[in-house]
Each structure stands twice: as structure tokens, then as C-alpha cells.
């Protein structure tokens, strides 16, 4: 025998309990959903950039099944039905869906396949190095390539349109990389240079 938990004692926000209670009063309702922060995926638009927002989607987690008569939540559908046959609905009710499936909506990152219960947690995930690395890789793949007719190249310090019939030549000075060491202008170095 499985024991249930009264809806009012679940560790979910009070607003979510109110919203679920409204669904319980609807005889045809069979699913109620809530978010842990009582926000929606649209709330992410103002918290993350457009790339991170495009990675977000809603994902659901089954919380349990609620008896509509006594508002007790059971972890499994069979447990709720067994309770109803014994106590609340010994004879099947007409024109009413006697139980309500309860689901928590989470915010899933499609790129990383991680799930978060609040928009703030999703935002923190997007600020992490692993996620940033993945989004940078995706942005490199989808950024439009420059066509030969519109791209430009730098030849000896000037920008010129790239032409497939003309291959720019590098000057010797542009191929020399400066030394990372500081130049020593001592009198001995100047003397050696003049010799």
C-alpha cells in the first residue's frame, strides 16, 4: 500500500498549489503543470541572450497523480487508482476525470541536455564555461561565410577587394613577427650595430 501526500503539503510554491487547485475543479482536466519559480520560458528572454534563449525548451517531470476528491498526491498512477477504488470513488464516477497528473515544467538546455527548475538556474548555467564553449562552437558553424566577391583582404596595410584572379603577395615586413622581448638600447648594442 502506497501512502499519498496532501497537495497543500507538497514542496511547491503556494501560487502553483492555487493553480493546481483550479485544475482540480475542472471535471475534464487530466494534467496540471507548474514551474518551481511560477515563471514561464518567456521569462528567459529578458535574462539571457538570444542564442541562449534559442537553446531553451520546456521539459516536464512527473511529480505524481492527484485524487480530485481528496486532493492527495500519489507518486504513481496505480497507487492513486487503488486509493480511489478503496476510498474516494468505489464506483467509477460519470462525466469526470477522477485523477489529475501533476507535472513540473523545467527549463532544458537543448545544447547541454541539462534541466533546471528556475529561470535563474538556467541563466547561471548559460554563464558557465561549458555552455559558453558549446554556444561559441555552434555560432562558428552557423555564421555566414563571406563570399569571394564580397570579402576583403589586407595587402601591405591597405584593404582591397579580394579577386579570384589576383593573389595578394605578402611583403617581407608583414611576414616578420615582432619579438616579445624588449629591445635593449645600451651603448654596447649601438656600437655592435655600427661595426
C-alpha positions, -999 to +999 in steps of 0.1 A: +000+000+000+013+034-010+007+065+010-001+098-005+007+134+004-019+161+007-015+187-021-011+215+004+020+198+019+039+194-013+072+214-016+059+235-044+051+273-044+018+284-030+009+300-063+014+266-080-008+250-054-036+276-062-032+270-099-034+232-095-065+236-073-082+254-101-074+225-124-088+200-098-122+217-100-123+212-138-141+178-143-124+172-177-089+183-168-064+154-166-030+173-164-018+202-143+016+217-148+036+242-127+071+257-125+091+259-093+095+297-097+060+303-111+075+318-143+074+307-179+100+301-206+092+335-220+107+350-188+141+339-201+140+364-229+150+392-206+176+372-187+197+356-214+209+364-248+191+353-280+214+323-286+209+310-250+172+316-253+171+296-285+187+267-267+160+267-241+129+244-241+104+232-216+108+197-203+084+180-179+090+158-149+062+136-135+055+146-099+026+123-093-012+118-096-038+137-075-071+123-064-096+150-074-119+142-045-095+144-015-066+162-032-040+136-021-009+132-044+004+097-051+038+090-068+023+065-093-010+063-112-017+028-100-014+039-064-038+067-070-063+045-087-061+019-059-068+046-034-098+059-054-113+024-057-110+019-020-119+053-006-129+082-028-146+065-058-156+029-051-178+031-082-163+049-112-176+085-115-195+096-146-185+127-166-154+133-145-118+125-149-112+113-113-074+119-112-051+147-123-015+141-134+009+166-119+040+177-138+067+201-131+080+222-160+117+226-161+139+246-184+161+224-205+192+234-224+190+216-258+227+221-263+239+206-230+207+185-222+208+198-186+175+207-169+169+235-144+139+242-121+141+280-123+149+306-149+177+319-126+193+285-125+191+283-163+207+318-165+235+306-142+240+276-165+243+298-195+271+318-178+291+286-172+322+278-193+310+245-207+278+261-221+297+291-234+321+268-252+293+249-269+274+280-280+306+295-294+311+263-314+276+265-327+279+302-336+310+294-356+292+268-376+261+289-384+278+323-390+275+331-427+308+327-447+320+356-467+317+350-504+348+357-526+331+387-543+323+404-510+353+396-488+383+418-485+420+412-478+447+433-465+477+438-487+506+459-473+484+478-449+455+486-473+422+469-476+414+458-511+385+437-526+395+401-530+396+390-566+399+353-576+423+363-604+446+383-582+465+366-554+479+392-530+516+390-522+530+394-488+557+419-482+587+407-462+580+431-434+545+417-429+558+382-425+582+391-397+567+388-363+580+412-337+600+397-308+582+396-275+615+407-258+621+444-252+648+460-273+680+468-254+694+502-265+726+501-245+758+518-258+774+484-264+745+473-286+747+505-306+784+500-310+779+464-322+753+476-347+776+502-362+805+477-366 
